[in-house]
Amino acid sequence: MKTYQEFKDEYNITEVLTKETPIKDVIDDFIKSDDERFAGKSKEERRKMAIGAYYGLRKEDLDESEPNENI
């Protein structure tokens, strides 16, 4: 999975998402965007890209979390 920064660099995204941005807002933004980088992308492709960006922001948090001993 790409990090958020890798995703931003690949698509030249200048908009800033934060860890506080709700996933619904990220998905809505990707789906409704008229940016040419999304041209030809289906709603489902945009949704998947948004989810990847959302979790990419949190990758560092997930990597740093301690493993759950109860799993």
mmCIF file as Biopython writes it, N, C-alpha, C and O atoms, coordinates in Angstrom:
data_model
#
loop_
_atom_site.group_PDB
_atom_site.id
_atom_site.type_symbol
_atom_site.label_atom_id
_atom_site.label_alt_id
_atom_site.label_comp_id
_atom_site.label_asym_id
_atom_site.label_entity_id
_atom_site.label_seq_id
_atom_site.pdbx_PDB_ins_code
_atom_site.Cartn_x
_atom_site.Cartn_y
_atom_site.Cartn_z
_atom_site.occupancy
_atom_site.B_iso_or_equiv
_atom_site.auth_seq_id
_atom_site.auth_asym_id
_atom_site.pdbx_PDB_model_num
ATOM 1   N N  . MET A ? 1  ? 0.848   -1.179  0.000   1.0 0.0 1  A 1 
ATOM 2   C CA . MET A ? 1  ? 0.000   0.000   0.000   1.0 0.0 1  A 1 
ATOM 3   C C  . MET A ? 1  ? 0.891   1.238   0.000   1.0 0.0 1  A 1 
ATOM 4   O O  . MET A ? 1  ? 1.896   1.296   0.708   1.0 0.0 1  A 1 
ATOM 5   N N  . LYS A ? 2  ? 0.510   2.214   -0.795  1.0 0.0 2  A 1 
ATOM 6   C CA . LYS A ? 2  ? 1.275   3.455   -0.875  1.0 0.0 2  A 1 
ATOM 7   C C  . LYS A ? 2  ? 1.024   4.304   0.364   1.0 0.0 2  A 1 
ATOM 8   O O  . LYS A ? 2  ? -0.056  4.271   0.953   1.0 0.0 2  A 1 
ATOM 9   N N  . THR A ? 3  ? 2.042   5.060   0.744   1.0 0.0 3  A 1 
ATOM 10  C CA . THR A ? 3  ? 1.836   6.029   1.809   1.0 0.0 3  A 1 
ATOM 11  C C  . THR A ? 3  ? 1.079   7.215   1.226   1.0 0.0 3  A 1 
ATOM 12  O O  . THR A ? 3  ? 1.012   7.388   0.009   1.0 0.0 3  A 1 
ATOM 13  N N  . TYR A ? 4  ? 0.527   8.008   2.087   1.0 0.0 4  A 1 
ATOM 14  C CA . TYR A ? 4  ? -0.197  9.197   1.627   1.0 0.0 4  A 1 
ATOM 15  C C  . TYR A ? 4  ? 0.736   10.100  0.827   1.0 0.0 4  A 1 
ATOM 16  O O  . TYR A ? 4  ? 0.340   10.646  -0.203  1.0 0.0 4  A 1 
ATOM 17  N N  . GLN A ? 5  ? 1.973   10.259  1.297   1.0 0.0 5  A 1 
ATOM 18  C CA . GLN A ? 5  ? 2.916   11.122  0.591   1.0 0.0 5  A 1 
ATOM 19  C C  . GLN A ? 5  ? 3.224   10.573  -0.793  1.0 0.0 5  A 1 
ATOM 20  O O  . GLN A ? 5  ? 3.301   11.338  -1.754  1.0 0.0 5  A 1 
ATOM 21  N N  . GLU A ? 6  ? 3.400   9.273   -0.912  1.0 0.0 6  A 1 
ATOM 22  C CA . GLU A ? 6  ? 3.645   8.668   -2.231  1.0 0.0 6  A 1 
ATOM 23  C C  . GLU A ? 6  ? 2.450   8.902   -3.156  1.0 0.0 6  A 1 
ATOM 24  O O  . GLU A ? 6  ? 2.619   9.202   -4.338  1.0 0.0 6  A 1 
ATOM 25  N N  . PHE A ? 7  ? 1.246   8.763   -2.608  1.0 0.0 7  A 1 
ATOM 26  C CA . PHE A ? 7  ? 0.025   8.991   -3.371  1.0 0.0 7  A 1 
ATOM 27  C C  . PHE A ? 7  ? -0.035  10.446  -3.836  1.0 0.0 7  A 1 
ATOM 28  O O  . PHE A ? 7  ? -0.321  10.719  -5.002  1.0 0.0 7  A 1 
ATOM 29  N N  . LYS A ? 8  ? 0.239   11.389  -2.911  1.0 0.0 8  A 1 
ATOM 30  C CA . LYS A ? 8  ? 0.231   12.808  -3.263  1.0 0.0 8  A 1 
ATOM 31  C C  . LYS A ? 8  ? 1.244   13.110  -4.345  1.0 0.0 8  A 1 
ATOM 32  O O  . LYS A ? 8  ? 0.954   13.845  -5.289  1.0 0.0 8  A 1 
ATOM 33  N N  . ASP A ? 9  ? 2.445   12.537  -4.209  1.0 0.0 9  A 1 
ATOM 34  C CA . ASP A ? 9  ? 3.494   12.786  -5.190  1.0 0.0 9  A 1 
ATOM 35  C C  . ASP A ? 9  ? 3.117   12.226  -6.559  1.0 0.0 9  A 1 
ATOM 36  O O  . ASP A ? 9  ? 3.317   12.886  -7.578  1.0 0.0 9  A 1 
ATOM 37  N N  . GLU A ? 10 ? 2.574   11.016  -6.582  1.0 0.0 10 A 1 
ATOM 38  C CA . GLU A ? 10 ? 2.222   10.369  -7.849  1.0 0.0 10 A 1 
ATOM 39  C C  . GLU A ? 10 ? 1.150   11.148  -8.599  1.0 0.0 10 A 1 
ATOM 40  O O  . GLU A ? 10 ? 1.207   11.262  -9.824  1.0 0.0 10 A 1 
ATOM 41  N N  . TYR A ? 11 ? 0.175   11.684  -7.875  1.0 0.0 11 A 1 
ATOM 42  C CA . TYR A ? 11 ? -0.948  12.367  -8.515  1.0 0.0 11 A 1 
ATOM 43  C C  . TYR A ? 11 ? -0.856  13.891  -8.413  1.0 0.0 11 A 1 
ATOM 44  O O  . TYR A ? 11 ? -1.792  14.594  -8.793  1.0 0.0 11 A 1 
ATOM 45  N N  . ASN A ? 12 ? 0.268   14.404  -7.902  1.0 0.0 12 A 1 
ATOM 46  C CA . ASN A ? 12 ? 0.467   15.849  -7.761  1.0 0.0 12 A 1 
ATOM 47  C C  . ASN A ? 12 ? -0.691  16.515  -7.021  1.0 0.0 12 A 1 
ATOM 48  O O  . ASN A ? 12 ? -1.212  17.540  -7.463  1.0 0.0 12 A 1 
ATOM 49  N N  . ILE A ? 13 ? -1.078  15.945  -5.925  1.0 0.0 13 A 1 
ATOM 50  C CA . ILE A ? 13 ? -2.196  16.474  -5.138  1.0 0.0 13 A 1 
ATOM 51  C C  . ILE A ? 13 ? -1.681  17.553  -4.200  1.0 0.0 13 A 1 
ATOM 52  O O  . ILE A ? 13 ? -0.727  17.341  -3.452  1.0 0.0 13 A 1 
ATOM 53  N N  . THR A ? 14 ? -2.324  18.707  -4.251  1.0 0.0 14 A 1 
ATOM 54  C CA . THR A ? 14 ? -1.918  19.808  -3.386  1.0 0.0 14 A 1 
ATOM 55  C C  . THR A ? 14 ? -2.840  19.945  -2.184  1.0 0.0 14 A 1 
ATOM 56  O O  . THR A ? 14 ? -2.491  20.596  -1.199  1.0 0.0 14 A 1 
ATOM 57  N N  . GLU A ? 15 ? -3.992  19.344  -2.264  1.0 0.0 15 A 1 
ATOM 58  C CA . GLU A ? 15 ? -4.932  19.394  -1.154  1.0 0.0 15 A 1 
ATOM 59  C C  . GLU A ? 15 ? -4.362  18.614  0.019   1.0 0.0 15 A 1 
ATOM 60  O O  . GLU A ? 15 ? -3.687  17.601  -0.166  1.0 0.0 15 A 1 
ATOM 61  N N  . VAL A ? 16 ? -4.634  19.086  1.207   1.0 0.0 16 A 1 
ATOM 62  C CA . VAL A ? 16 ? -4.074  18.447  2.388   1.0 0.0 16 A 1 
ATOM 63  C C  . VAL A ? 16 ? -5.156  17.689  3.143   1.0 0.0 16 A 1 
ATOM 64  O O  . VAL A ? 16 ? -6.166  18.257  3.559   1.0 0.0 16 A 1 
ATOM 65  N N  . LEU A ? 17 ? -4.921  16.408  3.307   1.0 0.0 17 A 1 
ATOM 66  C CA . LEU A ? 17 ? -5.768  15.600  4.171   1.0 0.0 17 A 1 
ATOM 67  C C  . LEU A ? 17 ? -5.042  15.455  5.492   1.0 0.0 17 A 1 
ATOM 68  O O  . LEU A ? 17 ? -3.815  15.371  5.530   1.0 0.0 17 A 1 
ATOM 69  N N  . THR A ? 18 ? -5.786  15.428  6.554   1.0 0.0 18 A 1 
ATOM 70  C CA . THR A ? 18 ? -5.170  15.221  7.859   1.0 0.0 18 A 1 
ATOM 71  C C  . THR A ? 18 ? -5.714  13.930  8.456   1.0 0.0 18 A 1 
ATOM 72  O O  . THR A ? 18 ? -6.682  13.355  7.958   1.0 0.0 18 A 1 
ATOM 73  N N  . LYS A ? 19 ? -5.084  13.495  9.513   1.0 0.0 19 A 1 
ATOM 74  C CA . LYS A ? 19 ? -5.545  12.292  10.200  1.0 0.0 19 A 1 
ATOM 75  C C  . LYS A ? 19 ? -6.929  12.492  10.801  1.0 0.0 19 A 1 
ATOM 76  O O  . LYS A ? 19 ? -7.629  11.528  11.107  1.0 0.0 19 A 1 
ATOM 77  N N  . GLU A ? 20 ? -7.308  13.732  10.964  1.0 0.0 20 A 1 
ATOM 78  C CA . GLU A ? 20 ? -8.620  14.045  11.538  1.0 0.0 20 A 1 
ATOM 79  C C  . GLU A ? 20 ? -9.727  14.075  10.487  1.0 0.0 20 A 1 
ATOM 80  O O  . GLU A ? 20 ? -10.907 14.097  10.837  1.0 0.0 20 A 1 
ATOM 81  N N  . THR A ? 21 ? -9.365  14.076  9.212   1.0 0.0 21 A 1 
ATOM 82  C CA . THR A ? 21 ? -10.367 14.114  8.152   1.0 0.0 21 A 1 
ATOM 83  C C  . THR A ? 21 ? -11.136 12.796  8.142   1.0 0.0 21 A 1 
ATOM 84  O O  . THR A ? 21 ? -10.536 11.735  7.972   1.0 0.0 21 A 1 
ATOM 85  N N  . PRO A ? 22 ? -12.461 12.851  8.322   1.0 0.0 22 A 1 
ATOM 86  C CA . PRO A ? 22 ? -13.256 11.613  8.317   1.0 0.0 22 A 1 
ATOM 87  C C  . PRO A ? 22 ? -13.190 10.926  6.953   1.0 0.0 22 A 1 
ATOM 88  O O  . PRO A ? 22 ? -13.141 11.590  5.918   1.0 0.0 22 A 1 
ATOM 89  N N  . ILE A ? 23 ? -13.190 9.607   6.961   1.0 0.0 23 A 1 
ATOM 90  C CA . ILE A ? 23 ? -13.082 8.840   5.719   1.0 0.0 23 A 1 
ATOM 91  C C  . ILE A ? 23 ? -14.204 9.201   4.750   1.0 0.0 23 A 1 
ATOM 92  O O  . ILE A ? 23 ? -13.980 9.234   3.540   1.0 0.0 23 A 1 
ATOM 93  N N  . LYS A ? 24 ? -15.396 9.470   5.254   1.0 0.0 24 A 1 
ATOM 94  C CA . LYS A ? 24 ? -16.516 9.848   4.389   1.0 0.0 24 A 1 
ATOM 95  C C  . LYS A ? 24 ? -16.177 11.111  3.600   1.0 0.0 24 A 1 
ATOM 96  O O  . LYS A ? 24 ? -16.485 11.202  2.411   1.0 0.0 24 A 1 
ATOM 97  N N  . ASP A ? 25 ? -15.550 12.076  4.249   1.0 0.0 25 A 1 
ATOM 98  C CA . ASP A ? 25 ? -15.184 13.323  3.569   1.0 0.0 25 A 1 
ATOM 99  C C  . ASP A ? 25 ? -14.117 13.080  2.502   1.0 0.0 25 A 1 
ATOM 100 O O  . ASP A ? 25 ? -14.157 13.685  1.431   1.0 0.0 25 A 1 
ATOM 101 N N  . VAL A ? 26 ? -13.173 12.201  2.794   1.0 0.0 26 A 1 
ATOM 102 C CA . VAL A ? 26 ? -12.125 11.890  1.821   1.0 0.0 26 A 1 
ATOM 103 C C  . VAL A ? 26 ? -12.746 11.230  0.590   1.0 0.0 26 A 1 
ATOM 104 O O  . VAL A ? 26 ? -12.445 11.609  -0.542  1.0 0.0 26 A 1 
ATOM 105 N N  . ILE A ? 27 ? -13.611 10.244  0.819   1.0 0.0 27 A 1 
ATOM 106 C CA . ILE A ? 27 ? -14.261 9.541   -0.289  1.0 0.0 27 A 1 
ATOM 107 C C  . ILE A ? 27 ? -15.111 10.505  -1.112  1.0 0.0 27 A 1 
ATOM 108 O O  . ILE A ? 27 ? -15.032 10.512  -2.340  1.0 0.0 27 A 1 
ATOM 109 N N  . ASP A ? 28 ? -15.925 11.319  -0.435  1.0 0.0 28 A 1 
ATOM 110 C CA . ASP A ? 28 ? -16.765 12.284  -1.149  1.0 0.0 28 A 1 
ATOM 111 C C  . ASP A ? 28 ? -15.924 13.232  -2.000  1.0 0.0 28 A 1 
ATOM 112 O O  . ASP A ? 28 ? -16.285 13.544  -3.135  1.0 0.0 28 A 1 
ATOM 113 N N  . ASP A ? 29 ? -14.804 13.688  -1.447  1.0 0.0 29 A 1 
ATOM 114 C CA . ASP A ? 29 ? -13.937 14.606  -2.171  1.0 0.0 29 A 1 
ATOM 115 C C  . ASP A ? 29 ? -13.371 13.958  -3.430  1.0 0.0 29 A 1 
ATOM 116 O O  . ASP A ? 29 ? -13.367 14.572  -4.498  1.0 0.0 29 A 1 
ATOM 117 N N  . PHE A ? 30 ? -12.893 12.724  -3.310  1.0 0.0 30 A 1 
ATOM 118 C CA . PHE A ? 30 ? -12.341 12.022  -4.468  1.0 0.0 30 A 1 
ATOM 119 C C  . PHE A ? 30 ? -13.418 11.784  -5.525  1.0 0.0 30 A 1 
ATOM 120 O O  . PHE A ? 30 ? -13.168 11.973  -6.715  1.0 0.0 30 A 1 
ATOM 121 N N  . ILE A ? 31 ? -14.600 11.375  -5.104  1.0 0.0 31 A 1 
ATOM 122 C CA . ILE A ? 31 ? -15.680 11.058  -6.045  1.0 0.0 31 A 1 
ATOM 123 C C  . ILE A ? 31 ? -16.177 12.304  -6.774  1.0 0.0 31 A 1 
ATOM 124 O O  . ILE A ? 31 ? -16.452 12.256  -7.973  1.0 0.0 31 A 1 
ATOM 125 N N  . LYS A ? 32 ? -16.290 13.408  -6.059  1.0 0.0 32 A 1 
ATOM 126 C CA . LYS A ? 32 ? -16.850 14.627  -6.643  1.0 0.0 32 A 1 
ATOM 127 C C  . LYS A ? 32 ? -15.823 15.488  -7.371  1.0 0.0 32 A 1 
ATOM 128 O O  . LYS A ? 32 ? -16.192 16.447  -8.049  1.0 0.0 32 A 1 
ATOM 129 N N  . SER A ? 33 ? -14.558 15.163  -7.241  1.0 0.0 33 A 1 
ATOM 130 C CA . SER A ? 33 ? -13.511 15.988  -7.829  1.0 0.0 33 A 1 
ATOM 131 C C  . SER A ? 33 ? -13.624 16.041  -9.356  1.0 0.0 33 A 1 
ATOM 132 O O  . SER A ? 33 ? -13.891 15.035  -10.013 1.0 0.0 33 A 1 
ATOM 133 N N  . ASP A ? 34 ? -13.413 17.238  -9.896  1.0 0.0 34 A 1 
ATOM 134 C CA . ASP A ? 34 ? -13.376 17.377  -11.349 1.0 0.0 34 A 1 
ATOM 135 C C  . ASP A ? 34 ? -11.936 17.529  -11.844 1.0 0.0 34 A 1 
ATOM 136 O O  . ASP A ? 34 ? -11.697 17.910  -12.990 1.0 0.0 34 A 1 
ATOM 137 N N  . ASP A ? 35 ? -10.992 17.227  -10.970 1.0 0.0 35 A 1 
ATOM 138 C CA . ASP A ? 35 ? -9.582  17.297  -11.318 1.0 0.0 35 A 1 
ATOM 139 C C  . ASP A ? 35 ? -9.273  16.325  -12.453 1.0 0.0 35 A 1 
ATOM 140 O O  . ASP A ? 35 ? -9.760  15.194  -12.456 1.0 0.0 35 A 1 
ATOM 141 N N  . GLU A ? 36 ? -8.483  16.756  -13.394 1.0 0.0 36 A 1 
ATOM 142 C CA . GLU A ? 36 ? -8.171  15.929  -14.567 1.0 0.0 36 A 1 
ATOM 143 C C  . GLU A ? 36 ? -7.452  14.634  -14.202 1.0 0.0 36 A 1 
ATOM 144 O O  . GLU A ? 36 ? -7.470  13.685  -14.985 1.0 0.0 36 A 1 
ATOM 145 N N  . ARG A ? 37 ? -6.820  14.574  -13.031 1.0 0.0 37 A 1 
ATOM 146 C CA . ARG A ? 37 ? -6.135  13.346  -12.621 1.0 0.0 37 A 1 
ATOM 147 C C  . ARG A ? 37 ? -7.112  12.207  -12.369 1.0 0.0 37 A 1 
ATOM 148 O O  . ARG A ? 37 ? -6.720  11.040  -12.338 1.0 0.0 37 A 1 
ATOM 149 N N  . PHE A ? 38 ? -8.373  12.544  -12.190 1.0 0.0 38 A 1 
ATOM 150 C CA . PHE A ? 38 ? -9.389  11.523  -11.966 1.0 0.0 38 A 1 
ATOM 151 C C  . PHE A ? 38 ? -10.194 11.225  -13.236 1.0 0.0 38 A 1 
ATOM 152 O O  . PHE A ? 38 ? -11.122 10.416  -13.213 1.0 0.0 38 A 1 
ATOM 153 N N  . ALA A ? 39 ? -9.838  11.873  -14.323 1.0 0.0 39 A 1 
ATOM 154 C CA . ALA A ? 39 ? -10.567 11.678  -15.582 1.0 0.0 39 A 1 
ATOM 155 C C  . ALA A ? 39 ? -10.538 10.205  -15.980 1.0 0.0 39 A 1 
ATOM 156 O O  . ALA A ? 39 ? -9.490  9.560   -15.960 1.0 0.0 39 A 1 
ATOM 157 N N  . GLY A ? 40 ? -11.697 9.696   -16.336 1.0 0.0 40 A 1 
ATOM 158 C CA . GLY A ? 40 ? -11.802 8.310   -16.769 1.0 0.0 40 A 1 
ATOM 159 C C  . GLY A ? 40 ? -11.889 7.302   -15.638 1.0 0.0 40 A 1 
ATOM 160 O O  . GLY A ? 40 ? -12.060 6.109   -15.888 1.0 0.0 40 A 1 
ATOM 161 N N  . LYS A ? 41 ? -11.775 7.760   -14.400 1.0 0.0 41 A 1 
ATOM 162 C CA . LYS A ? 41 ? -11.862 6.851   -13.255 1.0 0.0 41 A 1 
ATOM 163 C C  . LYS A ? 41 ? -13.326 6.692   -12.866 1.0 0.0 41 A 1 
ATOM 164 O O  . LYS A ? 41 ? -14.071 7.668   -12.789 1.0 0.0 41 A 1 
ATOM 165 N N  . SER A ? 42 ? -13.721 5.463   -12.627 1.0 0.0 42 A 1 
ATOM 166 C CA . SER A ? 42 ? -15.092 5.204   -12.192 1.0 0.0 42 A 1 
ATOM 167 C C  . SER A ? 42 ? -15.254 5.626   -10.732 1.0 0.0 42 A 1 
ATOM 168 O O  . SER A ? 42 ? -14.277 5.878   -10.027 1.0 0.0 42 A 1 
ATOM 169 N N  . LYS A ? 43 ? -16.494 5.693   -10.306 1.0 0.0 43 A 1 
ATOM 170 C CA . LYS A ? 43 ? -16.792 6.027   -8.920  1.0 0.0 43 A 1 
ATOM 171 C C  . LYS A ? 43 ? -16.113 5.015   -7.992  1.0 0.0 43 A 1 
ATOM 172 O O  . LYS A ? 43 ? -15.564 5.392   -6.957  1.0 0.0 43 A 1 
ATOM 173 N N  . GLU A ? 44 ? -16.151 3.732   -8.363  1.0 0.0 44 A 1 
ATOM 174 C CA . GLU A ? 44 ? -15.532 2.687   -7.539  1.0 0.0 44 A 1 
ATOM 175 C C  . GLU A ? 44 ? -14.013 2.842   -7.492  1.0 0.0 44 A 1 
ATOM 176 O O  . GLU A ? 44 ? -13.404 2.647   -6.439  1.0 0.0 44 A 1 
ATOM 177 N N  . GLU A ? 45 ? -13.397 3.191   -8.623  1.0 0.0 45 A 1 
ATOM 178 C CA . GLU A ? 45 ? -11.945 3.409   -8.638  1.0 0.0 45 A 1 
ATOM 179 C C  . GLU A ? 45 ? -11.581 4.591   -7.743  1.0 0.0 45 A 1 
ATOM 180 O O  . GLU A ? 45 ? -10.603 4.530   -6.999  1.0 0.0 45 A 1 
ATOM 181 N N  . ARG A ? 46 ? -12.356 5.650   -7.814  1.0 0.0 46 A 1 
ATOM 182 C CA . ARG A ? 46 ? -12.104 6.825   -6.976  1.0 0.0 46 A 1 
ATOM 183 C C  . ARG A ? 46 ? -12.286 6.490   -5.502  1.0 0.0 46 A 1 
ATOM 184 O O  . ARG A ? 46 ? -11.526 6.952   -4.651  1.0 0.0 46 A 1 
ATOM 185 N N  . ARG A ? 47 ? -13.305 5.679   -5.209  1.0 0.0 47 A 1 
ATOM 186 C CA . ARG A ? 47 ? -13.549 5.274   -3.819  1.0 0.0 47 A 1 
ATOM 187 C C  . ARG A ? 47 ? -12.349 4.482   -3.289  1.0 0.0 47 A 1 
ATOM 188 O O  . ARG A ? 47 ? -11.899 4.709   -2.166  1.0 0.0 47 A 1 
ATOM 189 N N  . LYS A ? 48 ? -11.840 3.562   -4.092  1.0 0.0 48 A 1 
ATOM 190 C CA . LYS A ? 48 ? -10.680 2.768   -3.677  1.0 0.0 48 A 1 
ATOM 191 C C  . LYS A ? 48 ? -9.445  3.644   -3.484  1.0 0.0 48 A 1 
ATOM 192 O O  . LYS A ? 48 ? -8.676  3.434   -2.546  1.0 0.0 48 A 1 
ATOM 193 N N  . MET A ? 49 ? -9.253  4.618   -4.358  1.0 0.0 49 A 1 
ATOM 194 C CA . MET A ? 49 ? -8.130  5.539   -4.229  1.0 0.0 49 A 1 
ATOM 195 C C  . MET A ? 49 ? -8.252  6.352   -2.938  1.0 0.0 49 A 1 
ATOM 196 O O  . MET A ? 49 ? -7.263  6.578   -2.240  1.0 0.0 49 A 1 
ATOM 197 N N  . ALA A ? 50 ? -9.466  6.784   -2.633  1.0 0.0 50 A 1 
ATOM 198 C CA . ALA A ? 50 ? -9.705  7.566   -1.429  1.0 0.0 50 A 1 
ATOM 199 C C  . ALA A ? 50 ? -9.419  6.737   -0.179  1.0 0.0 50 A 1 
ATOM 200 O O  . ALA A ? 50 ? -8.794  7.219   0.765   1.0 0.0 50 A 1 
ATOM 201 N N  . ILE A ? 51 ? -9.875  5.505   -0.182  1.0 0.0 51 A 1 
ATOM 202 C CA . ILE A ? 51 ? -9.641  4.633   0.972   1.0 0.0 51 A 1 
ATOM 203 C C  . ILE A ? 51 ? -8.143  4.385   1.141   1.0 0.0 51 A 1 
ATOM 204 O O  . ILE A ? 51 ? -7.634  4.376   2.262   1.0 0.0 51 A 1 
ATOM 205 N N  . GLY A ? 52 ? -7.439  4.184   0.027   1.0 0.0 52 A 1 
ATOM 206 C CA . GLY A ? 52 ? -5.990  4.012   0.095   1.0 0.0 52 A 1 
ATOM 207 C C  . GLY A ? 52 ? -5.297  5.237   0.677   1.0 0.0 52 A 1 
ATOM 208 O O  . GLY A ? 52 ? -4.393  5.112   1.502   1.0 0.0 52 A 1 
ATOM 209 N N  . ALA A ? 53 ? -5.721  6.413   0.248   1.0 0.0 53 A 1 
ATOM 210 C CA . ALA A ? 53 ? -5.139  7.651   0.770   1.0 0.0 53 A 1 
ATOM 211 C C  . ALA A ? 53 ? -5.441  7.801   2.252   1.0 0.0 53 A 1 
ATOM 212 O O  . ALA A ? 53 ? -4.573  8.195   3.030   1.0 0.0 53 A 1 
ATOM 213 N N  . TYR A ? 54 ? -6.672  7.488   2.645   1.0 0.0 54 A 1 
ATOM 214 C CA . TYR A ? 54 ? -7.091  7.604   4.039   1.0 0.0 54 A 1 
ATOM 215 C C  . TYR A ? 54 ? -6.230  6.704   4.931   1.0 0.0 54 A 1 
ATOM 216 O O  . TYR A ? 54 ? -5.692  7.163   5.938   1.0 0.0 54 A 1 
ATOM 217 N N  . TYR A ? 55 ? -6.101  5.448   4.571   1.0 0.0 55 A 1 
ATOM 218 C CA . TYR A ? 55 ? -5.317  4.524   5.388   1.0 0.0 55 A 1 
ATOM 219 C C  . TYR A ? 55 ? -3.826  4.764   5.235   1.0 0.0 55 A 1 
ATOM 220 O O  . TYR A ? 55 ? -3.056  4.452   6.143   1.0 0.0 55 A 1 
ATOM 221 N N  . GLY A ? 56 ? -3.405  5.313   4.105   1.0 0.0 56 A 1 
ATOM 222 C CA . GLY A ? 56 ? -2.008  5.677   3.946   1.0 0.0 56 A 1 
ATOM 223 C C  . GLY A ? 56 ? -1.587  6.733   4.946   1.0 0.0 56 A 1 
ATOM 224 O O  . GLY A ? 56 ? -0.451  6.722   5.421   1.0 0.0 56 A 1 
ATOM 225 N N  . LEU A ? 57 ? -2.496  7.650   5.272   1.0 0.0 57 A 1 
ATOM 226 C CA . LEU A ? 57 ? -2.223  8.658   6.292   1.0 0.0 57 A 1 
ATOM 227 C C  . LEU A ? 57 ? -1.987  8.018   7.648   1.0 0.0 57 A 1 
ATOM 228 O O  . LEU A ? 57 ? -1.207  8.526   8.454   1.0 0.0 57 A 1 
ATOM 229 N N  . ARG A ? 58 ? -2.645  6.929   7.896   1.0 0.0 58 A 1 
ATOM 230 C CA . ARG A ? 58 ? -2.594  6.276   9.199   1.0 0.0 58 A 1 
ATOM 231 C C  . ARG A ? 58 ? -1.564  5.161   9.278   1.0 0.0 58 A 1 
ATOM 232 O O  . ARG A ? 58 ? -1.399  4.544   10.330  1.0 0.0 58 A 1 
ATOM 233 N N  . LYS A ? 59 ? -0.874  4.899   8.184   1.0 0.0 59 A 1 
ATOM 234 C CA . LYS A ? 59 ? 0.081   3.795   8.142   1.0 0.0 59 A 1 
ATOM 235 C C  . LYS A ? 59 ? 1.124   3.906   9.245   1.0 0.0 59 A 1 
ATOM 236 O O  . LYS A ? 59 ? 1.424   2.920   9.918   1.0 0.0 59 A 1 
ATOM 237 N N  . GLU A ? 60 ? 1.675   5.093   9.433   1.0 0.0 60 A 1 
ATOM 238 C CA . GLU A ? 60 ? 2.688   5.270   10.470  1.0 0.0 60 A 1 
ATOM 239 C C  . GLU A ? 60 ? 2.115   4.942   11.845  1.0 0.0 60 A 1 
ATOM 240 O O  . GLU A ? 60 ? 2.792   4.329   12.670  1.0 0.0 60 A 1 
ATOM 241 N N  . ASP A ? 61 ? 0.870   5.349   12.094  1.0 0.0 61 A 1 
ATOM 242 C CA . ASP A ? 61 ? 0.237   5.050   13.381  1.0 0.0 61 A 1 
ATOM 243 C C  . ASP A ? 61 ? 0.068   3.544   13.557  1.0 0.0 61 A 1 
ATOM 244 O O  . ASP A ? 61 ? 0.303   3.012   14.641  1.0 0.0 61 A 1 
ATOM 245 N N  . LEU A ? 62 ? -0.338  2.866   12.498  1.0 0.0 62 A 1 
ATOM 246 C CA . LEU A ? 62 ? -0.537  1.427   12.573  1.0 0.0 62 A 1 
ATOM 247 C C  . LEU A ? 62 ? 0.789   0.696   12.756  1.0 0.0 62 A 1 
ATOM 248 O O  . LEU A ? 62 ? 0.860   -0.280  13.502  1.0 0.0 62 A 1 
ATOM 249 N N  . ASP A ? 63 ? 1.837   1.161   12.082  1.0 0.0 63 A 1 
ATOM 250 C CA . ASP A ? 63 ? 3.150   0.546   12.195  1.0 0.0 63 A 1 
ATOM 251 C C  . ASP A ? 63 ? 3.724   0.692   13.586  1.0 0.0 63 A 1 
ATOM 252 O O  . ASP A ? 63 ? 4.430   -0.195  14.065  1.0 0.0 63 A 1 
ATOM 253 N N  . GLU A ? 64 ? 3.427   1.805   14.240  1.0 0.0 64 A 1 
ATOM 254 C CA . GLU A ? 64 ? 3.989   2.089   15.552  1.0 0.0 64 A 1 
ATOM 255 C C  . GLU A ? 64 ? 3.177   1.490   16.691  1.0 0.0 64 A 1 
ATOM 256 O O  . GLU A ? 64 ? 3.659   1.423   17.822  1.0 0.0 64 A 1 
ATOM 257 N N  . SER A ? 65 ? 1.966   1.059   16.415  1.0 0.0 65 A 1 
ATOM 258 C CA . SER A ? 65 ? 1.143   0.512   17.482  1.0 0.0 65 A 1 
ATOM 259 C C  . SER A ? 65 ? 1.707   -0.812  17.954  1.0 0.0 65 A 1 
ATOM 260 O O  . SER A ? 65 ? 2.291   -1.575  17.185  1.0 0.0 65 A 1 
ATOM 261 N N  . GLU A ? 66 ? 1.518   -1.060  19.222  1.0 0.0 66 A 1 
ATOM 262 C CA . GLU A ? 66 ? 2.027   -2.305  19.793  1.0 0.0 66 A 1 
ATOM 263 C C  . GLU A ? 66 ? 1.124   -3.449  19.375  1.0 0.0 66 A 1 
ATOM 264 O O  . GLU A ? 66 ? -0.092  -3.278  19.285  1.0 0.0 66 A 1 
ATOM 265 N N  . PRO A ? 67 ? 1.700   -4.606  19.118  1.0 0.0 67 A 1 
ATOM 266 C CA . PRO A ? 67 ? 0.864   -5.761  18.769  1.0 0.0 67 A 1 
ATOM 267 C C  . PRO A ? 67 ? -0.058  -6.120  19.925  1.0 0.0 67 A 1 
ATOM 268 O O  . PRO A ? 67 ? 0.308   -6.014  21.096  1.0 0.0 67 A 1 
ATOM 269 N N  . ASN A ? 68 ? -1.239  -6.537  19.572  1.0 0.0 68 A 1 
ATOM 270 C CA . ASN A ? 68 ? -2.214  -6.915  20.590  1.0 0.0 68 A 1 
ATOM 271 C C  . ASN A ? 68 ? -1.913  -8.339  21.041  1.0 0.0 68 A 1 
ATOM 272 O O  . ASN A ? 68 ? -1.992  -9.285  20.257  1.0 0.0 68 A 1 
ATOM 273 N N  . GLU A ? 69 ? -1.570  -8.474  22.305  1.0 0.0 69 A 1 
ATOM 274 C CA . GLU A ? 69 ? -1.214  -9.777  22.860  1.0 0.0 69 A 1 
ATOM 275 C C  . GLU A ? 69 ? -2.408  -10.706 22.949  1.0 0.0 69 A 1 
ATOM 276 O O  . GLU A ? 69 ? -2.238  -11.916 23.097  1.0 0.0 69 A 1 
ATOM 277 N N  . ASN A ? 70 ? -3.632  -10.156 22.859  1.0 0.0 70 A 1 
ATOM 278 C CA . ASN A ? 70 ? -4.841  -10.964 23.044  1.0 0.0 70 A 1 
ATOM 279 C C  . ASN A ? 70 ? -5.365  -11.547 21.753  1.0 0.0 70 A 1 
ATOM 280 O O  . ASN A ? 70 ? -6.393  -12.225 21.758  1.0 0.0 70 A 1 
ATOM 281 N N  . ILE A ? 71 ? -4.692  -11.304 20.657  1.0 0.0 71 A 1 
ATOM 282 C CA . ILE A ? 71 ? -5.196  -11.806 19.363  1.0 0.0 71 A 1 
ATOM 283 C C  . ILE A ? 71 ? -4.855  -13.271 19.222  1.0 0.0 71 A 1 
ATOM 284 O O  . ILE A ? 71 ? -5.187  -13.887 18.209  1.0 0.0 71 A 1 
#
